[in-house]
């Protein structure tokens, strides 16, 4: 198939590049050139621990030993499906590169559209990636990072030539891109708006020493606030059970940790507007302010999709363990953060279904299976499929 790449109104992140030399053909999954590049990027990112813990965490996820284990796991996949098109979100700075690397390891060339207004962390990651690509020409010719303003024409052009589309922009973006024509062979991997929550066993929490209580609260605060409460895996609701006597102290400790974790304090006006919106669209919410954070109590166990606390607002509900199965989400939750003993995962997973159950501090960890979608398998083919 001959592919025609649009030139007008497209800006390349690496201004020295163009569509010339860009290779669209699929290649071997987990080939040595790809593993070598990912390993080199991992080492670069691991050195950013003090500058950017988020990028350093990505570097740890990409370390060579992990990638080679991944190759063994997907030994049945032999090559990529073809050209992948990635629409990355603006709220999580690592997604654009993470998404592309899933295509690279699968054996797919990639066109990655990144947001026009990059955060400092995104700029740093793009700069490091661009610099490393210049010394890995084989990999450089397999990817183009681009920017362009909203354009139905460009969206349609890129959709028409793609074999895989990875759409990370939420429900509205998915709806928009579903209107563009794609080939019969094109596979869409869509990541819509999702909700995440935390469950805390207060009896377990207060059995821990003060140092461990602080560590757990700090880890949960990091899950909530790292991306300004905008990541789909960041808990927007804290469900507590056990003795209600310690609830107020727990909220005070959490508010303190949230303040210490946040880069800036919640903006009072934005916090008020969001709290008022939540109150108008969800009758029965009751708010109390603990330090600079607003805790909004859910009147029922029903969590609708429009319940999106931001700007220093947080939902909570105190219940009993035996009543957890009463909680209802409009769509299957993405991540459930657990603070409790070893039995809590087994108990909770029987009562509330979620894609992931993780310990506090691990909600934002990268995973090659996201929202239940196996990124590697969905972008590659096996020997049987090729036949």
matplotlib code that plots the C-alpha trace (Angstrom):
import matplotlib.pyplot as plt

x = [0.0, 1.3, 1.0, 0.9, 2.0, 0.6, 3.2, 1.3, 0.6, 2.6, 5.6, 8.3, 9.6, 13.0, 13.1, 16.0, 13.7, 10.9, 9.0, 12.1, 13.8, 10.7, 10.1, 6.5, 7.1, 6.6, 9.7, 10.6, 9.1, 11.8, 14.6, 18.1, 18.0, 14.8, 16.1, 19.4, 17.6, 15.1, 18.0, 19.9, 16.9, 16.4, 19.9, 19.4, 16.1, 17.4, 19.8, 17.0, 15.9, 16.4, 15.3, 12.2, 11.1, 8.4, 10.9, 13.2, 10.4, 9.8, 13.5, 13.3, 10.3, 12.3, 15.5, 17.1, 16.5, 12.8, 12.6, 14.3, 11.9, 9.1, 10.6, 10.5, 6.9, 5.9, 8.0, 5.0, 4.7, 7.0, 6.4, 4.3, 1.0, 2.4, 2.1, 0.8, -0.7, -0.6, -2.7, -1.1, -2.8, -1.4, -2.1, 0.5, 3.9, 5.3, 2.4, 3.6, 7.0, 5.6, 2.9, 5.5, 7.8, 5.0, 4.8, 8.6, 8.9, 5.9, 7.5, 5.4, 6.7, 5.0, 3.6, 3.1, 1.1, 2.1, 0.4, 1.2, 1.8, 4.3, 5.0, 8.6, 8.7, 7.4, 10.0, 12.8, 11.6, 11.3, 14.7, 16.4, 14.5, 15.4, 19.1, 19.2, 17.4, 20.1, 22.7, 20.3, 19.5, 17.6, 15.2, 15.0, 13.7, 10.9, 9.2, 8.1, 7.0, 4.8, 2.5, -0.4, -3.4, -6.9, -7.6, -10.2, -8.3, -5.0, -6.8, -8.5, -5.2, -3.3, -6.2, -6.5, -2.9, -2.7, -2.7, -3.1, -4.4, -3.7, -6.1, -5.3, -7.4, -10.6, -14.2, -14.5, -11.4, -12.4, -15.8, -14.2, -11.7, -14.5, -15.9, -12.8, -12.5, -10.0, -8.9, -10.6, -7.3, -6.8, -7.0, -8.1, -6.7, -8.9, -8.3, -11.4, -12.2, -11.8, -12.1, -9.9, -10.3, -8.6, -9.8, -8.4, -8.8, -8.6, -8.2, -5.2, -3.9, -3.9, -2.2, 0.9, 3.5, 3.4, 6.3, 4.5, 1.2, 3.0, 4.6, 1.3, -0.4, 2.5, 2.3, -1.4, -1.0, 1.6, -0.9, -3.6, -1.7, 1.3, -0.5, -2.8, -5.6, -5.9, -4.4, -7.0, -5.2, -5.2, -7.8, -10.5, -12.4, -11.2, -13.4, -12.7, -14.0, -13.4, -13.6, -14.9, -13.3, -10.1, -11.6, -11.0, -7.4, -6.8, -8.2, -6.0, -2.9, -3.9, -4.5, -1.1, 0.6, -1.3, -0.1, 3.5, 3.4, 1.7, 4.0, 1.6, -1.4, -4.9, -6.0, -8.9, -11.1, -10.7, -11.3, -14.5, -15.8, -15.1, -16.7, -19.8, -20.1, -19.9, -22.5, -24.9, -24.6, -24.6, -27.1, -26.4, -22.7, -21.5, -18.2, -15.8, -12.5, -9.4, -6.5, -6.5, -8.3, -12.1, -13.4, -16.8, -18.8, -20.8, -24.4, -24.6, -22.4, -23.1, -20.2, -21.2, -18.8, -19.3, -17.9, -14.4, -13.0, -10.0, -8.1, -7.9, -11.3, -11.5, -14.5, -14.8, -17.2, -17.0, -18.6, -18.3, -16.4, -19.5, -21.1, -18.4, -20.4, -22.9, -20.6, -21.5, -19.5, -20.9, -17.9, -15.4, -12.9, -9.3, -7.2, -8.0, -5.3, -5.4, -4.2, -4.9, -3.6, -2.7, -6.3, -7.7, -7.1, -8.9, -11.8, -12.1, -11.7, -14.8, -16.9, -15.7, -14.2, -11.3, -8.6, -5.8, -5.4, -2.2, -0.5, -0.3, 2.3, 1.9, -1.2, 0.8, 3.2, 3.6, 2.2, 2.2, -1.4, -3.4, -7.2, -7.3, -5.6, -2.4, -0.4, 2.2, -0.1, -2.6, 0.1, 1.9, 1.1, 2.0, 3.3, -0.2, -1.7, 0.9, 0.1]
y = [0.0, 3.4, 6.0, 9.7, 11.8, 15.3, 18.0, 21.2, 22.4, 19.5, 20.4, 17.8, 17.8, 17.1, 19.9, 18.3, 15.4, 15.1, 12.2, 11.3, 8.2, 7.3, 3.5, 2.3, -1.4, -3.7, -5.3, -8.1, -7.8, -7.2, -7.0, -6.2, -2.6, -1.9, -3.5, -1.6, 1.7, 1.1, 0.0, 3.2, 5.3, 3.5, 4.4, 8.0, 8.3, 6.5, 9.3, 11.8, 10.6, 14.0, 16.1, 14.1, 11.0, 10.3, 10.0, 8.0, 5.6, 5.1, 4.4, 1.7, 0.1, 0.0, -1.5, -4.2, -7.2, -6.4, -5.9, -9.2, -11.0, -9.4, -10.7, -14.3, -13.7, -12.7, -15.2, -16.2, -12.7, -12.3, -8.9, -5.7, -5.0, -2.0, 1.7, 2.9, 6.4, 7.7, 10.4, 11.2, 13.1, 16.3, 15.3, 12.6, 13.5, 10.0, 8.6, 9.7, 7.9, 5.0, 4.5, 4.7, 2.2, -0.3, -0.1, -0.2, -3.4, -4.9, -4.2, -1.2, 2.1, 5.0, 8.5, 10.2, 13.4, 15.2, 18.2, 21.6, 23.0, 20.7, 20.8, 21.1, 17.4, 16.6, 18.9, 17.2, 13.8, 14.8, 16.4, 13.3, 11.0, 13.2, 13.3, 9.5, 8.8, 10.8, 8.1, 5.2, 5.9, 2.6, 3.5, 7.2, 6.1, 4.1, 7.1, 10.7, 12.8, 15.6, 18.5, 20.1, 22.1, 20.5, 19.5, 17.1, 16.8, 15.8, 13.5, 11.7, 11.5, 9.9, 7.6, 6.4, 5.3, 3.6, -0.1, 0.6, 3.7, 4.3, 6.9, 8.2, 11.3, 10.2, 9.7, 12.9, 12.2, 8.6, 9.7, 12.3, 9.8, 7.2, 9.5, 9.2, 6.4, 3.7, 0.7, -2.7, -4.0, -1.1, -1.9, 0.7, 0.7, 3.2, 4.5, 6.4, 8.3, 6.0, 6.3, 4.9, 4.7, 3.6, 1.3, 1.8, -0.6, 1.9, -0.9, -2.1, 1.4, 2.3, -1.0, 0.3, 2.4, 6.2, 5.9, 3.3, 5.3, 8.3, 6.2, 4.7, 8.1, 9.6, 6.8, 7.3, 11.1, 10.5, 8.3, 11.1, 14.3, 13.5, 14.5, 17.1, 14.6, 14.1, 10.7, 7.9, 5.7, 8.4, 7.7, 10.3, 8.5, 7.1, 4.4, 3.6, 0.8, -0.4, 1.8, 5.2, 6.7, 7.2, 8.7, 12.3, 11.7, 9.8, 12.7, 15.2, 13.0, 12.6, 16.3, 17.1, 14.5, 15.9, 19.4, 18.2, 16.2, 18.8, 21.2, 24.1, 24.5, 24.2, 27.3, 28.6, 29.8, 26.7, 24.5, 26.4, 26.1, 22.4, 21.8, 23.8, 21.9, 18.6, 19.7, 20.9, 17.7, 15.3, 16.1, 15.0, 15.6, 17.0, 18.9, 19.5, 21.3, 19.7, 22.1, 23.2, 20.1, 19.6, 16.2, 15.5, 12.7, 10.6, 10.1, 6.7, 4.0, 5.1, 6.7, 8.4, 9.4, 13.1, 12.8, 14.2, 16.0, 18.3, 21.3, 20.0, 18.3, 14.6, 12.2, 9.9, 7.3, 5.4, 2.0, -1.6, -4.4, -6.4, -3.5, -3.0, -4.9, -2.1, 0.2, 0.8, 2.6, 3.8, 2.0, -0.6, 1.2, 1.3, 1.0, 0.1, 1.2, -1.0, -0.3, -3.4, -6.8, -9.6, -10.8, -7.4, -7.9, -11.3, -9.8, -6.6, -8.2, -10.4, -7.3, -4.5, -5.3, -3.2, -3.6, -3.4, -3.9, -2.2, -1.2, 2.4, 4.2, 2.0, 3.4, 5.3, 2.5, 1.7, -1.6, -3.1, -4.2, -1.0, -0.7, -4.5, -4.0, -6.0, -3.3, -5.7, -8.5, -6.1, -4.5, -7.6, -10.8, -14.4, -16.9, -18.4, -14.9, -14.2, -17.5]
z = [0.0, -1.0, 1.8, 1.4, 4.4, 4.9, 5.0, 5.4, 9.0, 10.5, 12.8, 13.6, 17.1, 15.6, 13.1, 11.2, 10.2, 7.6, 6.1, 4.1, 5.3, 7.5, 7.3, 7.6, 7.1, 10.1, 11.6, 14.0, 17.4, 20.1, 17.6, 19.0, 17.6, 19.6, 22.8, 22.5, 22.2, 25.0, 27.3, 26.5, 27.2, 30.4, 31.6, 30.7, 32.6, 35.6, 36.2, 36.6, 40.1, 41.7, 38.7, 37.7, 39.8, 37.2, 34.3, 36.5, 37.3, 33.6, 33.2, 35.9, 34.1, 30.8, 32.2, 29.9, 32.1, 32.2, 28.4, 27.8, 30.1, 28.2, 24.9, 26.4, 27.4, 23.9, 22.1, 20.0, 18.5, 15.5, 13.9, 14.1, 12.4, 10.5, 11.0, 14.3, 15.0, 18.6, 20.0, 23.4, 26.2, 27.8, 31.5, 31.9, 30.5, 29.9, 27.9, 24.4, 24.7, 26.7, 24.0, 21.2, 22.9, 23.0, 19.2, 18.8, 20.8, 19.0, 15.6, 14.5, 13.0, 14.6, 14.1, 17.5, 17.8, 21.0, 22.6, 21.3, 24.8, 26.4, 30.2, 31.3, 32.1, 28.6, 27.0, 28.9, 27.9, 24.2, 24.3, 25.8, 23.4, 20.4, 21.3, 21.8, 18.5, 16.6, 17.7, 16.8, 13.1, 12.6, 15.4, 14.3, 10.9, 12.6, 14.4, 13.9, 16.8, 15.4, 16.4, 14.7, 15.6, 15.5, 11.9, 10.7, 7.4, 9.1, 11.6, 8.6, 6.6, 9.5, 10.3, 6.7, 6.5, 9.9, 10.7, 14.5, 16.3, 20.0, 21.2, 24.8, 24.8, 26.7, 25.6, 23.5, 21.6, 20.9, 19.7, 17.4, 15.9, 15.4, 12.7, 10.5, 7.9, 8.5, 6.6, 7.3, 8.8, 11.2, 14.9, 17.4, 21.0, 22.8, 26.3, 27.5, 30.6, 33.6, 37.4, 40.1, 43.9, 47.1, 49.9, 53.4, 56.3, 59.2, 61.8, 59.9, 59.3, 63.0, 64.0, 62.2, 63.9, 63.3, 60.8, 58.7, 58.9, 57.5, 54.7, 53.7, 53.7, 51.7, 49.1, 48.7, 48.4, 45.7, 43.8, 44.0, 43.4, 41.1, 37.9, 39.5, 40.0, 36.2, 35.6, 35.0, 37.6, 40.3, 43.0, 43.1, 45.9, 49.2, 50.7, 54.3, 56.5, 60.1, 63.1, 62.2, 65.3, 63.4, 60.2, 61.1, 62.1, 58.9, 56.8, 58.7, 58.0, 54.4, 53.9, 55.4, 53.1, 50.0, 50.8, 51.2, 48.0, 45.8, 44.0, 44.6, 47.0, 45.5, 43.8, 46.0, 43.1, 41.0, 44.1, 44.8, 41.2, 41.1, 44.5, 43.4, 40.1, 41.9, 44.3, 41.6, 39.5, 42.4, 45.1, 48.6, 48.7, 52.0, 52.2, 55.0, 54.7, 56.3, 56.1, 52.4, 51.0, 50.7, 51.5, 49.9, 51.4, 49.0, 50.1, 48.4, 46.9, 43.3, 41.5, 38.2, 35.4, 36.1, 39.6, 38.8, 41.8, 41.0, 42.4, 46.0, 46.2, 47.1, 47.4, 50.4, 51.8, 55.1, 55.1, 56.3, 54.7, 54.2, 52.3, 49.7, 47.1, 47.1, 45.3, 41.7, 39.0, 35.7, 34.1, 35.4, 37.5, 36.3, 39.4, 43.0, 45.6, 48.7, 52.2, 54.4, 55.2, 52.7, 52.5, 51.4, 47.7, 47.6, 49.6, 47.6, 44.2, 44.9, 45.7, 43.3, 39.9, 38.7, 36.0, 38.6, 42.4, 43.6, 46.9, 47.9, 45.8, 42.8, 41.1, 38.5, 37.7, 34.0, 32.7, 29.2, 29.8, 30.3, 30.8, 30.1, 26.7, 26.0, 24.1, 22.8, 21.7, 20.1, 18.0, 16.8, 15.0, 15.5, 13.0, 12.6, 11.9, 9.2, 7.5]

ax = plt.figure().add_subplot(projection="3d")
ax.plot(x, y, z, "-o")
ax.set_aspect("equal")
plt.show()
